[in-house]
Amino acid sequence: MEELTRIKRDNYIEIERLKVEVKVHINQVAFLSNQIKKLNKSLNLPKKQDVEVADELIKSMCICLRQSKAWPDYEELNIDVIKGKSRLAGVSSARHAMVYVLRKHLRMSYKSIGNVLNRDHATMMHSVKVVENCIDVHNRSNSYTDQTLTHLNEIHNYLGFN
């Protein structure tokens, strides 16, 4: 019983921390917090990700990129564009950044991410490698920044991962 009380208290503390750190609209935070609670009582990252949570996170990242100066006005960015077949540089760089966030921060499997984005796991592995290579080049040469890193930084700031 004492362990259950401690877990509930820890969950409450963690939810409050997320609400303060995540820079999204309060209704989005509440929705994501409720989905996370459903998936895992102790707020450790779940072993199996719910597609709804990943979809909501992708929608949230799309809102972030549309509102930032990182996304050009020539095309409206939404979940359908990210899940779609577009190979435009801006869309693919945003998709790479989102795959990286889902893999590194939510610890989703490549297969799970592929299922969410309607692609195979090898494509998801490639996306993570693209972002890691961009980060590596940026770390070696501070003057280098490409569109993928710009999108990743905007998403990180928006979700409070920095």
C-alpha positions as CSV (number, residue, x, y, z in Angstrom):
1,M,0.0,0.0,0.0
2,E,2.9,2.3,0.9
3,E,4.5,1.5,-2.5
4,L,1.3,2.4,-4.3
5,T,1.1,5.7,-2.5
6,R,4.7,6.5,-3.4
7,I,4.1,5.6,-7.1
8,K,1.0,7.8,-7.1
9,R,2.9,10.7,-5.5
10,D,5.8,10.2,-8.0
11,N,3.3,10.2,-10.9
12,Y,1.8,13.4,-9.7
13,I,5.2,15.1,-9.4
14,E,6.2,13.9,-12.8
15,I,3.0,15.1,-14.4
16,E,3.4,18.5,-12.9
17,R,7.0,18.7,-14.1
18,L,5.9,17.8,-17.6
19,K,3.2,20.5,-17.6
20,V,5.8,23.1,-16.6
21,E,8.6,22.0,-19.0
22,V,6.6,21.1,-22.1
23,K,5.9,24.3,-24.0
24,V,2.6,23.4,-25.7
25,H,-0.9,24.4,-25.2
26,I,-2.3,23.2,-21.9
27,N,-5.0,21.1,-23.6
28,Q,-2.3,19.2,-25.6
29,V,-0.3,18.7,-22.4
30,A,-3.4,17.3,-20.6
31,F,-4.2,15.0,-23.5
32,L,-0.6,13.7,-23.7
33,S,-0.4,13.2,-19.9
34,N,-3.7,11.3,-19.9
35,Q,-2.4,9.0,-22.7
36,I,0.9,8.5,-20.9
37,K,-0.9,7.6,-17.7
38,K,-3.0,5.0,-19.6
39,L,0.1,3.5,-21.0
40,N,2.3,3.4,-17.9
41,K,1.2,3.9,-14.3
42,S,4.7,4.9,-13.1
43,L,5.4,7.3,-16.1
44,N,8.4,5.4,-17.2
45,L,8.4,5.3,-20.9
46,P,6.2,2.4,-22.1
47,K,7.5,-0.6,-23.9
48,K,4.8,-0.5,-26.5
49,Q,3.8,2.9,-27.8
50,D,0.2,3.7,-28.5
51,V,-0.3,5.0,-32.0
52,E,-2.6,7.8,-30.7
53,V,0.1,9.2,-28.5
54,A,2.6,9.2,-31.4
55,D,0.1,10.8,-33.7
56,E,-0.7,13.5,-31.2
57,L,3.0,14.2,-30.7
58,I,3.5,14.4,-34.4
59,K,0.6,16.8,-34.7
60,S,2.1,18.9,-31.9
61,M,5.5,18.9,-33.6
62,C,3.8,20.0,-36.9
63,I,2.2,22.9,-35.1
64,C,5.6,23.9,-33.6
65,L,7.3,23.9,-37.0
66,R,4.5,25.8,-38.7
67,Q,4.6,28.5,-36.0
68,S,8.4,28.8,-36.0
69,K,10.5,30.5,-38.6
70,A,11.9,27.1,-39.4
71,W,9.0,26.1,-41.7
72,P,8.6,28.0,-45.0
73,D,5.1,29.1,-46.0
74,Y,5.0,27.3,-49.3
75,E,3.3,24.2,-47.9
76,E,1.1,23.6,-44.9
77,L,2.8,21.0,-42.6
78,N,0.4,18.5,-40.9
79,I,0.4,14.9,-40.0
80,D,-0.9,13.9,-43.4
81,V,2.1,15.5,-45.1
82,I,4.5,13.8,-42.7
83,K,2.9,10.4,-43.2
84,G,2.6,11.1,-47.0
85,K,4.9,10.3,-49.8
86,S,6.4,13.8,-50.3
87,R,10.1,13.8,-50.8
88,L,10.5,17.6,-50.7
89,A,13.6,18.6,-48.8
90,G,11.7,20.5,-46.1
91,V,9.2,17.7,-45.6
92,S,11.8,14.9,-45.4
93,S,14.0,16.9,-43.0
94,A,11.0,17.5,-40.7
95,R,10.2,13.8,-41.0
96,H,13.8,12.9,-40.1
97,A,13.7,15.2,-37.0
98,M,10.4,13.7,-35.9
99,V,11.6,10.1,-36.3
100,Y,14.7,11.0,-34.2
101,V,12.5,12.5,-31.4
102,L,10.2,9.4,-31.4
103,R,13.2,7.0,-31.3
104,K,15.5,8.9,-28.9
105,H,13.1,10.5,-26.5
106,L,10.2,8.1,-26.5
107,R,12.4,5.0,-27.1
108,M,10.0,3.7,-29.7
109,S,11.1,0.7,-31.8
110,Y,11.9,1.3,-35.5
111,K,9.1,-1.0,-36.4
112,S,6.6,1.0,-34.2
113,I,7.7,4.3,-35.8
114,G,7.5,2.8,-39.2
115,N,3.9,1.6,-38.5
116,V,3.0,5.1,-37.4
117,L,4.5,6.8,-40.5
118,N,3.5,4.1,-43.0
119,R,7.1,3.1,-43.7
120,D,9.4,0.2,-43.1
121,H,11.9,0.0,-40.2
122,A,14.9,0.4,-42.4
123,T,13.7,3.8,-43.5
124,M,13.3,4.8,-39.8
125,M,16.8,3.6,-39.1
126,H,18.1,5.7,-42.0
127,S,16.2,8.8,-40.7
128,V,17.9,8.4,-37.3
129,K,21.3,8.0,-38.9
130,V,20.7,11.1,-41.1
131,V,20.0,13.2,-38.0
132,E,22.9,11.7,-36.0
133,N,25.3,12.5,-38.9
134,C,24.0,16.1,-39.0
135,I,24.6,16.4,-35.3
136,D,28.1,15.0,-35.6
137,V,29.0,17.3,-38.4
138,H,27.6,20.3,-36.5
139,N,29.6,19.3,-33.4
140,R,32.8,19.2,-35.4
141,S,32.1,22.4,-37.3
142,N,30.0,24.8,-35.3
143,S,29.3,26.9,-38.4
144,Y,27.3,24.0,-40.0
145,T,23.6,24.0,-39.6
146,D,21.1,22.4,-42.0
147,Q,17.3,22.3,-42.2
148,T,17.1,19.0,-40.3
149,L,19.0,20.3,-37.3
150,T,16.9,23.5,-37.4
151,H,13.7,21.5,-37.3
152,L,15.1,19.2,-34.5
153,N,16.1,22.2,-32.4
154,E,12.7,23.8,-32.8
155,I,11.0,20.6,-31.8
156,H,13.3,20.1,-28.8
157,N,12.7,23.6,-27.6
158,Y,8.9,23.2,-28.1
159,L,8.7,19.9,-26.2
160,G,11.1,21.0,-23.5
161,F,13.9,18.4,-24.3
162,N,16.7,20.9,-24.1
